[in-house]
Amino acid sequence: MDQQLIEYLFAHYSNLAPLEVVAKIKYPYLNEIEQLSEKRKIAEYLLENFESEIFINNCPNCKKLARTPKARQCRHCGHDWH
Ligand SMILES: [Zn+2]
């Protein structure tokens, strides 16, 4: 799973996960690498458990990940699918 997908899942779908799954990321003493590792675990958990509720919004043109699930314009190639 690439970093963009991890951040995307974490930003837009971590509310689906139970508190005990996302709680650890809030520990203030985690360093950056530990935070990334926790985000990855949460992202993997979300994909495993909520696949049907998660929309991976890939650009129809370049197939890269858009910024949000509702985005209609690609941040990579500028393609607009409104
Ligand atoms: Zn694109």
PDB file of the backbone (N, CA, C, O) and the ligand in Angstrom, with CONECT records:
HET     ZN  A 101       1
ATOM      1  N   MET A   1       0.847  -1.191   0.000  1.00  0.00           N
ATOM      2  CA  MET A   1       0.000   0.000   0.000  1.00  0.00           C
ATOM      3  C   MET A   1       0.888   1.248   0.000  1.00  0.00           C
ATOM      4  O   MET A   1       1.799   1.375   0.819  1.00  0.00           O
ATOM      5  N   ASP A   2       0.607   2.172  -0.936  1.00  0.00           N
ATOM      6  CA  ASP A   2       1.496   3.325  -0.975  1.00  0.00           C
ATOM      7  C   ASP A   2       1.041   4.412   0.001  1.00  0.00           C
ATOM      8  O   ASP A   2      -0.083   4.405   0.503  1.00  0.00           O
ATOM      9  N   GLN A   3       1.952   5.334   0.244  1.00  0.00           N
ATOM     10  CA  GLN A   3       1.721   6.338   1.275  1.00  0.00           C
ATOM     11  C   GLN A   3       0.487   7.199   0.985  1.00  0.00           C
ATOM     12  O   GLN A   3      -0.242   7.582   1.900  1.00  0.00           O
ATOM     13  N   GLN A   4       0.266   7.493  -0.279  1.00  0.00           N
ATOM     14  CA  GLN A   4      -0.907   8.306  -0.626  1.00  0.00           C
ATOM     15  C   GLN A   4      -2.205   7.606  -0.269  1.00  0.00           C
ATOM     16  O   GLN A   4      -3.139   8.225   0.241  1.00  0.00           O
ATOM     17  N   LEU A   5      -2.257   6.315  -0.541  1.00  0.00           N
ATOM     18  CA  LEU A   5      -3.470   5.560  -0.224  1.00  0.00           C
ATOM     19  C   LEU A   5      -3.658   5.477   1.293  1.00  0.00           C
ATOM     20  O   LEU A   5      -4.777   5.587   1.794  1.00  0.00           O
ATOM     21  N   ILE A   6      -2.573   5.287   2.004  1.00  0.00           N
ATOM     22  CA  ILE A   6      -2.651   5.249   3.465  1.00  0.00           C
ATOM     23  C   ILE A   6      -3.234   6.561   4.001  1.00  0.00           C
ATOM     24  O   ILE A   6      -4.157   6.557   4.815  1.00  0.00           O
ATOM     25  N   GLU A   7      -2.678   7.684   3.529  1.00  0.00           N
ATOM     26  CA  GLU A   7      -3.162   8.990   4.000  1.00  0.00           C
ATOM     27  C   GLU A   7      -4.623   9.218   3.601  1.00  0.00           C
ATOM     28  O   GLU A   7      -5.402   9.783   4.369  1.00  0.00           O
ATOM     29  N   TYR A   8      -4.976   8.782   2.416  1.00  0.00           N
ATOM     30  CA  TYR A   8      -6.344   8.936   1.905  1.00  0.00           C
ATOM     31  C   TYR A   8      -7.321   8.146   2.779  1.00  0.00           C
ATOM     32  O   TYR A   8      -8.346   8.672   3.212  1.00  0.00           O
ATOM     33  N   LEU A   9      -6.993   6.892   3.030  1.00  0.00           N
ATOM     34  CA  LEU A   9      -7.877   6.059   3.847  1.00  0.00           C
ATOM     35  C   LEU A   9      -7.963   6.607   5.264  1.00  0.00           C
ATOM     36  O   LEU A   9      -9.035   6.655   5.866  1.00  0.00           O
ATOM     37  N   PHE A  10      -6.817   7.015   5.780  1.00  0.00           N
ATOM     38  CA  PHE A  10      -6.803   7.534   7.143  1.00  0.00           C
ATOM     39  C   PHE A  10      -7.622   8.820   7.244  1.00  0.00           C
ATOM     40  O   PHE A  10      -8.399   8.996   8.182  1.00  0.00           O
ATOM     41  N   ALA A  11      -7.444   9.712   6.277  1.00  0.00           N
ATOM     42  CA  ALA A  11      -8.124  11.005   6.325  1.00  0.00           C
ATOM     43  C   ALA A  11      -9.632  10.876   6.144  1.00  0.00           C
ATOM     44  O   ALA A  11     -10.396  11.599   6.783  1.00  0.00           O
ATOM     45  N   HIS A  12     -10.066   9.959   5.275  1.00  0.00           N
ATOM     46  CA  HIS A  12     -11.473   9.971   4.895  1.00  0.00           C
ATOM     47  C   HIS A  12     -12.286   8.828   5.489  1.00  0.00           C
ATOM     48  O   HIS A  12     -13.516   8.882   5.491  1.00  0.00           O
ATOM     49  N   TYR A  13     -11.629   7.813   5.984  1.00  0.00           N
ATOM     50  CA  TYR A  13     -12.386   6.651   6.453  1.00  0.00           C
ATOM     51  C   TYR A  13     -12.026   6.168   7.854  1.00  0.00           C
ATOM     52  O   TYR A  13     -12.600   5.185   8.323  1.00  0.00           O
ATOM     53  N   SER A  14     -11.096   6.828   8.531  1.00  0.00           N
ATOM     54  CA  SER A  14     -10.722   6.317   9.855  1.00  0.00           C
ATOM     55  C   SER A  14     -11.882   6.415  10.839  1.00  0.00           C
ATOM     56  O   SER A  14     -11.870   5.755  11.878  1.00  0.00           O
ATOM     57  N   ASN A  15     -12.898   7.244  10.515  1.00  0.00           N
ATOM     58  CA  ASN A  15     -14.082   7.305  11.387  1.00  0.00           C
ATOM     59  C   ASN A  15     -14.875   5.995  11.394  1.00  0.00           C
ATOM     60  O   ASN A  15     -15.702   5.776  12.280  1.00  0.00           O
ATOM     61  N   LEU A  16     -14.627   5.125  10.413  1.00  0.00           N
ATOM     62  CA  LEU A  16     -15.308   3.828  10.382  1.00  0.00           C
ATOM     63  C   LEU A  16     -14.724   2.851  11.408  1.00  0.00           C
ATOM     64  O   LEU A  16     -15.401   1.927  11.858  1.00  0.00           O
ATOM     65  N   ALA A  17     -13.489   3.068  11.758  1.00  0.00           N
ATOM     66  CA  ALA A  17     -12.809   2.120  12.639  1.00  0.00           C
ATOM     67  C   ALA A  17     -13.188   2.382  14.093  1.00  0.00           C
ATOM     68  O   ALA A  17     -13.414   3.528  14.483  1.00  0.00           O
ATOM     69  N   PRO A  18     -13.258   1.313  14.897  1.00  0.00           N
ATOM     70  CA  PRO A  18     -13.544   1.518  16.318  1.00  0.00           C
ATOM     71  C   PRO A  18     -12.430   2.319  17.003  1.00  0.00           C
ATOM     72  O   PRO A  18     -11.277   2.324  16.572  1.00  0.00           O
ATOM     73  N   LEU A  19     -12.821   2.988  18.075  1.00  0.00           N
ATOM     74  CA  LEU A  19     -11.876   3.870  18.760  1.00  0.00           C
ATOM     75  C   LEU A  19     -10.579   3.176  19.158  1.00  0.00           C
ATOM     76  O   LEU A  19      -9.499   3.759  19.067  1.00  0.00           O
ATOM     77  N   GLU A  20     -10.697   1.931  19.597  1.00  0.00           N
ATOM     78  CA  GLU A  20      -9.477   1.270  20.067  1.00  0.00           C
ATOM     79  C   GLU A  20      -8.472   1.043  18.933  1.00  0.00           C
ATOM     80  O   GLU A  20      -7.270   0.909  19.161  1.00  0.00           O
ATOM     81  N   VAL A  21      -8.999   1.004  17.707  1.00  0.00           N
ATOM     82  CA  VAL A  21      -8.105   0.823  16.560  1.00  0.00           C
ATOM     83  C   VAL A  21      -7.366   2.132  16.240  1.00  0.00           C
ATOM     84  O   VAL A  21      -6.180   2.120  15.911  1.00  0.00           O
ATOM     85  N   VAL A  22      -8.073   3.245  16.341  1.00  0.00           N
ATOM     86  CA  VAL A  22      -7.455   4.525  15.968  1.00  0.00           C
ATOM     87  C   VAL A  22      -6.822   5.247  17.154  1.00  0.00           C
ATOM     88  O   VAL A  22      -6.128   6.247  16.967  1.00  0.00           O
ATOM     89  N   ALA A  23      -7.051   4.756  18.369  1.00  0.00           N
ATOM     90  CA  ALA A  23      -6.591   5.493  19.551  1.00  0.00           C
ATOM     91  C   ALA A  23      -5.083   5.660  19.593  1.00  0.00           C
ATOM     92  O   ALA A  23      -4.583   6.708  20.000  1.00  0.00           O
ATOM     93  N   LYS A  24      -4.360   4.639  19.178  1.00  0.00           N
ATOM     94  CA  LYS A  24      -2.917   4.667  19.372  1.00  0.00           C
ATOM     95  C   LYS A  24      -2.234   5.782  18.577  1.00  0.00           C
ATOM     96  O   LYS A  24      -1.198   6.302  18.991  1.00  0.00           O
ATOM     97  N   ILE A  25      -2.820   6.142  17.442  1.00  0.00           N
ATOM     98  CA  ILE A  25      -2.227   7.173  16.607  1.00  0.00           C
ATOM     99  C   ILE A  25      -2.207   8.519  17.326  1.00  0.00           C
ATOM    100  O   ILE A  25      -1.427   9.405  16.976  1.00  0.00           O
ATOM    101  N   LYS A  26      -3.052   8.667  18.315  1.00  0.00           N
ATOM    102  CA  LYS A  26      -3.142   9.946  19.022  1.00  0.00           C
ATOM    103  C   LYS A  26      -2.124  10.066  20.153  1.00  0.00           C
ATOM    104  O   LYS A  26      -2.008  11.124  20.772  1.00  0.00           O
ATOM    105  N   TYR A  27      -1.397   9.003  20.424  1.00  0.00           N
ATOM    106  CA  TYR A  27      -0.392   9.096  21.484  1.00  0.00           C
ATOM    107  C   TYR A  27       0.614  10.181  21.117  1.00  0.00           C
ATOM    108  O   TYR A  27       1.196  10.139  20.033  1.00  0.00           O
ATOM    109  N   PRO A  28       0.822  11.133  21.988  1.00  0.00           N
ATOM    110  CA  PRO A  28       1.676  12.268  21.619  1.00  0.00           C
ATOM    111  C   PRO A  28       3.158  11.905  21.494  1.00  0.00           C
ATOM    112  O   PRO A  28       3.927  12.657  20.896  1.00  0.00           O
ATOM    113  N   TYR A  29       3.559  10.776  22.044  1.00  0.00           N
ATOM    114  CA  TYR A  29       4.984  10.468  22.027  1.00  0.00           C
ATOM    115  C   TYR A  29       5.401   9.597  20.848  1.00  0.00           C
ATOM    116  O   TYR A  29       6.556   9.178  20.765  1.00  0.00           O
ATOM    117  N   LEU A  30       4.482   9.323  19.946  1.00  0.00           N
ATOM    118  CA  LEU A  30       4.879   8.565  18.757  1.00  0.00           C
ATOM    119  C   LEU A  30       5.767   9.436  17.874  1.00  0.00           C
ATOM    120  O   LEU A  30       5.462  10.608  17.653  1.00  0.00           O
ATOM    121  N   ASN A  31       6.844   8.881  17.378  1.00  0.00           N
ATOM    122  CA  ASN A  31       7.629   9.642  16.407  1.00  0.00           C
ATOM    123  C   ASN A  31       7.020   9.465  15.018  1.00  0.00           C
ATOM    124  O   ASN A  31       6.057   8.719  14.839  1.00  0.00           O
ATOM    125  N   GLU A  32       7.589  10.151  14.053  1.00  0.00           N
ATOM    126  CA  GLU A  32       6.981  10.182  12.726  1.00  0.00           C
ATOM    127  C   GLU A  32       6.871   8.778  12.111  1.00  0.00           C
ATOM    128  O   GLU A  32       5.864   8.431  11.492  1.00  0.00           O
ATOM    129  N   ILE A  33       7.919   7.994  12.296  1.00  0.00           N
ATOM    130  CA  ILE A  33       7.923   6.653  11.709  1.00  0.00           C
ATOM    131  C   ILE A  33       6.870   5.772  12.375  1.00  0.00           C
ATOM    132  O   ILE A  33       6.187   4.992  11.711  1.00  0.00           O
ATOM    133  N   GLU A  34       6.750   5.903  13.682  1.00  0.00           N
ATOM    134  CA  GLU A  34       5.728   5.132  14.396  1.00  0.00           C
ATOM    135  C   GLU A  34       4.323   5.567  13.981  1.00  0.00           C
ATOM    136  O   GLU A  34       3.420   4.739  13.860  1.00  0.00           O
ATOM    137  N   GLN A  35       4.147   6.863  13.766  1.00  0.00           N
ATOM    138  CA  GLN A  35       2.843   7.355  13.303  1.00  0.00           C
ATOM    139  C   GLN A  35       2.484   6.773  11.944  1.00  0.00           C
ATOM    140  O   GLN A  35       1.350   6.352  11.714  1.00  0.00           O
ATOM    141  N   LEU A  36       3.474   6.755  11.040  1.00  0.00           N
ATOM    142  CA  LEU A  36       3.227   6.184   9.710  1.00  0.00           C
ATOM    143  C   LEU A  36       2.868   4.715   9.817  1.00  0.00           C
ATOM    144  O   LEU A  36       1.987   4.222   9.113  1.00  0.00           O
ATOM    145  N   SER A  37       3.561   4.026  10.704  1.00  0.00           N
ATOM    146  CA  SER A  37       3.295   2.609  10.885  1.00  0.00           C
ATOM    147  C   SER A  37       1.892   2.387  11.438  1.00  0.00           C
ATOM    148  O   SER A  37       1.201   1.459  11.018  1.00  0.00           O
ATOM    149  N   GLU A  38       1.467   3.227  12.373  1.00  0.00           N
ATOM    150  CA  GLU A  38       0.100   3.121  12.908  1.00  0.00           C
ATOM    151  C   GLU A  38      -0.935   3.448  11.840  1.00  0.00           C
ATOM    152  O   GLU A  38      -1.971   2.790  11.740  1.00  0.00           O
ATOM    153  N   LYS A  39      -0.638   4.485  11.031  1.00  0.00           N
ATOM    154  CA  LYS A  39      -1.569   4.839   9.953  1.00  0.00           C
ATOM    155  C   LYS A  39      -1.715   3.693   8.973  1.00  0.00           C
ATOM    156  O   LYS A  39      -2.811   3.405   8.493  1.00  0.00           O
ATOM    157  N   ARG A  40      -0.604   3.045   8.682  1.00  0.00           N
ATOM    158  CA  ARG A  40      -0.654   1.912   7.753  1.00  0.00           C
ATOM    159  C   ARG A  40      -1.531   0.796   8.316  1.00  0.00           C
ATOM    160  O   ARG A  40      -2.331   0.203   7.592  1.00  0.00           O
ATOM    161  N   LYS A  41      -1.376   0.514   9.607  1.00  0.00           N
ATOM    162  CA  LYS A  41      -2.192  -0.539  10.232  1.00  0.00           C
ATOM    163  C   LYS A  41      -3.678  -0.191  10.160  1.00  0.00           C
ATOM    164  O   LYS A  41      -4.519  -1.044   9.880  1.00  0.00           O
ATOM    165  N   ILE A  42      -3.981   1.088  10.419  1.00  0.00           N
ATOM    166  CA  ILE A  42      -5.380   1.519  10.364  1.00  0.00           C
ATOM    167  C   ILE A  42      -5.907   1.399   8.935  1.00  0.00           C
ATOM    168  O   ILE A  42      -7.023   0.927   8.716  1.00  0.00           O
ATOM    169  N   ALA A  43      -5.104   1.826   7.975  1.00  0.00           N
ATOM    170  CA  ALA A  43      -5.518   1.752   6.574  1.00  0.00           C
ATOM    171  C   ALA A  43      -5.769   0.301   6.159  1.00  0.00           C
ATOM    172  O   ALA A  43      -6.748   0.014   5.470  1.00  0.00           O
ATOM    173  N   GLU A  44      -4.897  -0.605   6.573  1.00  0.00           N
ATOM    174  CA  GLU A  44      -5.078  -2.021   6.246  1.00  0.00           C
ATOM    175  C   GLU A  44      -6.330  -2.575   6.916  1.00  0.00           C
ATOM    176  O   GLU A  44      -7.087  -3.341   6.318  1.00  0.00           O
ATOM    177  N   TYR A  45      -6.528  -2.179   8.149  1.00  0.00           N
ATOM    178  CA  TYR A  45      -7.724  -2.606   8.876  1.00  0.00           C
ATOM    179  C   TYR A  45      -8.986  -2.138   8.145  1.00  0.00           C
ATOM    180  O   TYR A  45      -9.943  -2.898   7.988  1.00  0.00           O
ATOM    181  N   LEU A  46      -8.974  -0.874   7.700  1.00  0.00           N
ATOM    182  CA  LEU A  46     -10.145  -0.320   7.019  1.00  0.00           C
ATOM    183  C   LEU A  46     -10.436  -1.071   5.724  1.00  0.00           C
ATOM    184  O   LEU A  46     -11.587  -1.397   5.433  1.00  0.00           O
ATOM    185  N   LEU A  47      -9.400  -1.340   4.959  1.00  0.00           N
ATOM    186  CA  LEU A  47      -9.608  -2.052   3.693  1.00  0.00           C
ATOM    187  C   LEU A  47     -10.135  -3.465   3.930  1.00  0.00           C
ATOM    188  O   LEU A  47     -10.983  -3.954   3.183  1.00  0.00           O
ATOM    189  N   GLU A  48      -9.631  -4.112   4.969  1.00  0.00           N
ATOM    190  CA  GLU A  48     -10.070  -5.477   5.262  1.00  0.00           C
ATOM    191  C   GLU A  48     -11.516  -5.516   5.731  1.00  0.00           C
ATOM    192  O   GLU A  48     -12.260  -6.432   5.379  1.00  0.00           O
ATOM    193  N   ASN A  49     -11.916  -4.531   6.521  1.00  0.00           N
ATOM    194  CA  ASN A  49     -13.208  -4.607   7.194  1.00  0.00           C
ATOM    195  C   ASN A  49     -14.315  -3.785   6.550  1.00  0.00           C
ATOM    196  O   ASN A  49     -15.495  -4.060   6.764  1.00  0.00           O
ATOM    197  N   PHE A  50     -13.951  -2.801   5.778  1.00  0.00           N
ATOM    198  CA  PHE A  50     -14.967  -1.885   5.235  1.00  0.00           C
ATOM    199  C   PHE A  50     -14.831  -1.723   3.732  1.00  0.00           C
ATOM    200  O   PHE A  50     -15.119  -0.656   3.189  1.00  0.00           O
ATOM    201  N   GLU A  51     -14.400  -2.761   3.070  1.00  0.00           N
ATOM    202  CA  GLU A  51     -14.141  -2.670   1.644  1.00  0.00           C
ATOM    203  C   GLU A  51     -15.346  -2.124   0.883  1.00  0.00           C
ATOM    204  O   GLU A  51     -15.194  -1.315  -0.032  1.00  0.00           O
ATOM    205  N   SER A  52     -16.541  -2.569   1.262  1.00  0.00           N
ATOM    206  CA  SER A  52     -17.732  -2.172   0.511  1.00  0.00           C
ATOM    207  C   SER A  52     -18.097  -0.702   0.732  1.00  0.00           C
ATOM    208  O   SER A  52     -18.816  -0.114  -0.076  1.00  0.00           O
ATOM    209  N   GLU A  53     -17.612  -0.115   1.809  1.00  0.00           N
ATOM    210  CA  GLU A  53     -17.950   1.287   2.104  1.00  0.00           C
ATOM    211  C   GLU A  53     -16.883   2.254   1.622  1.00  0.00           C
ATOM    212  O   GLU A  53     -17.087   3.468   1.621  1.00  0.00           O
ATOM    213  N   ILE A  54     -15.761   1.719   1.218  1.00  0.00           N
ATOM    214  CA  ILE A  54     -14.634   2.575   0.840  1.00  0.00           C
ATOM    215  C   ILE A  54     -14.591   2.764  -0.668  1.00  0.00           C
ATOM    216  O   ILE A  54     -14.634   1.800  -1.432  1.00  0.00           O
ATOM    217  N   PHE A  55     -14.506   4.004  -1.075  1.00  0.00           N
ATOM    218  CA  PHE A  55     -14.388   4.320  -2.496  1.00  0.00           C
ATOM    219  C   PHE A  55     -12.977   4.849  -2.754  1.00  0.00           C
ATOM    220  O   PHE A  55     -12.600   5.920  -2.278  1.00  0.00           O
ATOM    221  N   ILE A  56     -12.219   4.086  -3.508  1.00  0.00           N
ATOM    222  CA  ILE A  56     -10.878   4.519  -3.886  1.00  0.00           C
ATOM    223  C   ILE A  56     -11.038   5.315  -5.176  1.00  0.00           C
ATOM    224  O   ILE A  56     -11.251   4.747  -6.247  1.00  0.00           O
ATOM    225  N   ASN A  57     -10.935   6.606  -5.062  1.00  0.00           N
ATOM    226  CA  ASN A  57     -11.266   7.510  -6.168  1.00  0.00           C
ATOM    227  C   ASN A  57     -10.057   7.707  -7.092  1.00  0.00           C
ATOM    228  O   ASN A  57      -9.311   8.679  -6.975  1.00  0.00           O
ATOM    229  N   ASN A  58      -9.894   6.761  -8.002  1.00  0.00           N
ATOM    230  CA  ASN A  58      -8.786   6.874  -8.949  1.00  0.00           C
ATOM    231  C   ASN A  58      -9.205   7.675 -10.177  1.00  0.00           C
ATOM    232  O   ASN A  58     -10.331   7.545 -10.656  1.00  0.00           O
ATOM    233  N   CYS A  59      -8.317   8.481 -10.669  1.00  0.00           N
ATOM    234  CA  CYS A  59      -8.567   9.292 -11.853  1.00  0.00           C
ATOM    235  C   CYS A  59      -8.864   8.383 -13.055  1.00  0.00           C
ATOM    236  O   CYS A  59      -8.125   7.432 -13.311  1.00  0.00           O
ATOM    237  N   PRO A  60      -9.953   8.678 -13.796  1.00  0.00           N
ATOM    238  CA  PRO A  60     -10.249   7.852 -14.983  1.00  0.00           C
ATOM    239  C   PRO A  60      -9.197   7.992 -16.082  1.00  0.00           C
ATOM    240  O   PRO A  60      -9.088   7.132 -16.956  1.00  0.00           O
ATOM    241  N   ASN A  61      -8.448   9.045 -16.036  1.00  0.00           N
ATOM    242  CA  ASN A  61      -7.444   9.284 -17.073  1.00  0.00           C
ATOM    243  C   ASN A  61      -6.102   8.635 -16.729  1.00  0.00           C
ATOM    244  O   ASN A  61      -5.615   7.783 -17.472  1.00  0.00           O
ATOM    245  N   CYS A  62      -5.504   9.038 -15.599  1.00  0.00           N
ATOM    246  CA  CYS A  62      -4.150   8.535 -15.299  1.00  0.00           C
ATOM    247  C   CYS A  62      -4.147   7.430 -14.242  1.00  0.00           C
ATOM    248  O   CYS A  62      -3.101   6.854 -13.941  1.00  0.00           O
ATOM    249  N   LYS A  63      -5.341   7.132 -13.673  1.00  0.00           N
ATOM    250  CA  LYS A  63      -5.514   6.037 -12.697  1.00  0.00           C
ATOM    251  C   LYS A  63      -4.840   6.300 -11.355  1.00  0.00           C
ATOM    252  O   LYS A  63      -4.745   5.404 -10.517  1.00  0.00           O
ATOM    253  N   LYS A  64      -4.372   7.532 -11.154  1.00  0.00           N
ATOM    254  CA  LYS A  64      -3.781   7.836  -9.845  1.00  0.00           C
ATOM    255  C   LYS A  64      -4.879   8.273  -8.877  1.00  0.00           C
ATOM    256  O   LYS A  64      -5.991   8.609  -9.283  1.00  0.00           O
ATOM    257  N   LEU A  65      -4.542   8.260  -7.602  1.00  0.00           N
ATOM    258  CA  LEU A  65      -5.514   8.530  -6.559  1.00  0.00           C
ATOM    259  C   LEU A  65      -5.837  10.024  -6.466  1.00  0.00           C
ATOM    260  O   LEU A  65      -4.935  10.859  -6.399  1.00  0.00           O
ATOM    261  N   ALA A  66      -7.127  10.347  -6.464  1.00  0.00           N
ATOM    262  CA  ALA A  66      -7.546  11.740  -6.279  1.00  0.00           C
ATOM    263  C   ALA A  66      -7.396  12.130  -4.808  1.00  0.00           C
ATOM    264  O   ALA A  66      -7.129  11.293  -3.946  1.00  0.00           O
ATOM    265  N   ARG A  67      -7.576  13.426  -4.551  1.00  0.00           N
ATOM    266  CA  ARG A  67      -7.327  13.915  -3.197  1.00  0.00           C
ATOM    267  C   ARG A  67      -8.391  13.446  -2.200  1.00  0.00           C
ATOM    268  O   ARG A  67      -8.073  13.144  -1.050  1.00  0.00           O
ATOM    269  N   THR A  68      -9.639  13.387  -2.632  1.00  0.00           N
ATOM    270  CA  THR A  68     -10.715  12.974  -1.728  1.00  0.00           C
ATOM    271  C   THR A  68     -11.660  12.028  -2.466  1.00  0.00           C
ATOM    272  O   THR A  68     -11.614  11.940  -3.693  1.00  0.00           O
ATOM    273  N   PRO A  69     -12.521  11.318  -1.723  1.00  0.00           N
ATOM    274  CA  PRO A  69     -13.477  10.414  -2.386  1.00  0.00           C
ATOM    275  C   PRO A  69     -14.438  11.155  -3.314  1.00  0.00           C
ATOM    276  O   PRO A  69     -14.963  10.559  -4.254  1.00  0.00           O
ATOM    277  N   LYS A  70     -14.676  12.439  -3.067  1.00  0.00           N
ATOM    278  CA  LYS A  70     -15.632  13.183  -3.889  1.00  0.00           C
ATOM    279  C   LYS A  70     -14.965  14.046  -4.945  1.00  0.00           C
ATOM    280  O   LYS A  70     -15.652  14.736  -5.698  1.00  0.00           O
ATOM    281  N   ALA A  71     -13.669  14.021  -5.013  1.00  0.00           N
ATOM    282  CA  ALA A  71     -12.961  14.855  -5.983  1.00  0.00           C
ATOM    283  C   ALA A  71     -13.400  14.506  -7.402  1.00  0.00           C
ATOM    284  O   ALA A  71     -13.656  13.345  -7.721  1.00  0.00           O
ATOM    285  N   ARG A  72     -13.481  15.525  -8.239  1.00  0.00           N
ATOM    286  CA  ARG A  72     -13.830  15.310  -9.645  1.00  0.00           C
ATOM    287  C   ARG A  72     -12.761  15.922 -10.545  1.00  0.00           C
ATOM    288  O   ARG A  72     -12.959  16.112 -11.745  1.00  0.00           O
ATOM    289  N   GLN A  73     -11.646  16.215  -9.936  1.00  0.00           N
ATOM    290  CA  GLN A  73     -10.534  16.721 -10.735  1.00  0.00           C
ATOM    291  C   GLN A  73      -9.253  16.101 -10.190  1.00  0.00           C
ATOM    292  O   GLN A  73      -9.064  15.992  -8.978  1.00  0.00           O
ATOM    293  N   CYS A  74      -8.390  15.704 -11.092  1.00  0.00           N
ATOM    294  CA  CYS A  74      -7.180  14.992 -10.705  1.00  0.00           C
ATOM    295  C   CYS A  74      -6.072  15.964 -10.327  1.00  0.00           C
ATOM    296  O   CYS A  74      -5.815  16.936 -11.038  1.00  0.00           O
ATOM    297  N   ARG A  75      -5.416  15.692  -9.196  1.00  0.00           N
ATOM    298  CA  ARG A  75      -4.321  16.566  -8.783  1.00  0.00           C
ATOM    299  C   ARG A  75      -3.022  16.214  -9.511  1.00  0.00           C
ATOM    300  O   ARG A  75      -2.045  16.961  -9.456  1.00  0.00           O
ATOM    301  N   HIS A  76      -3.028  15.087 -10.180  1.00  0.00           N
ATOM    302  CA  HIS A  76      -1.790  14.657 -10.857  1.00  0.00           C
ATOM    303  C   HIS A  76      -1.754  15.143 -12.299  1.00  0.00           C
ATOM    304  O   HIS A  76      -0.780  15.762 -12.727  1.00  0.00           O
ATOM    305  N   CYS A  77      -2.841  14.855 -13.063  1.00  0.00           N
ATOM    306  CA  CYS A  77      -2.811  15.178 -14.493  1.00  0.00           C
ATOM    307  C   CYS A  77      -3.760  16.321 -14.848  1.00  0.00           C
ATOM    308  O   CYS A  77      -3.758  16.792 -15.985  1.00  0.00           O
ATOM    309  N   GLY A  78      -4.586  16.781 -13.872  1.00  0.00           N
ATOM    310  CA  GLY A  78      -5.483  17.883 -14.128  1.00  0.00           C
ATOM    311  C   GLY A  78      -6.781  17.472 -14.808  1.00  0.00           C
ATOM    312  O   GLY A  78      -7.627  18.325 -15.075  1.00  0.00           O
ATOM    313  N   HIS A  79      -6.959  16.189 -15.092  1.00  0.00           N
ATOM    314  CA  HIS A  79      -8.176  15.713 -15.737  1.00  0.00           C
ATOM    315  C   HIS A  79      -9.404  16.066 -14.878  1.00  0.00           C
ATOM    316  O   HIS A  79      -9.373  15.964 -13.652  1.00  0.00           O
ATOM    317  N   ASP A  80     -10.482  16.486 -15.559  1.00  0.00           N
ATOM    318  CA  ASP A  80     -11.707  16.924 -14.871  1.00  0.00           C
ATOM    319  C   ASP A  80     -12.843  16.018 -15.323  1.00  0.00           C
ATOM    320  O   ASP A  80     -13.124  15.944 -16.520  1.00  0.00           O
ATOM    321  N   TRP A  81     -13.502  15.328 -14.399  1.00  0.00           N
ATOM    322  CA  TRP A  81     -14.594  14.430 -14.798  1.00  0.00           C
ATOM    323  C   TRP A  81     -15.930  14.845 -14.166  1.00  0.00           C
ATOM    324  O   TRP A  81     -16.725  13.999 -13.754  1.00  0.00           O
ATOM    325  N   HIS A  82     -16.159  16.160 -14.097  1.00  0.00           N
ATOM    326  CA  HIS A  82     -17.433  16.693 -13.644  1.00  0.00           C
ATOM    327  C   HIS A  82     -18.543  16.298 -14.630  1.00  0.00           C
ATOM    328  O   HIS A  82     -19.704  16.653 -14.427  1.00  0.00           O
TER     329      HIS A  82
HETATM  330 ZN    ZN A 101      -5.198  12.006 -13.493  1.00  0.00          ZN2+
END
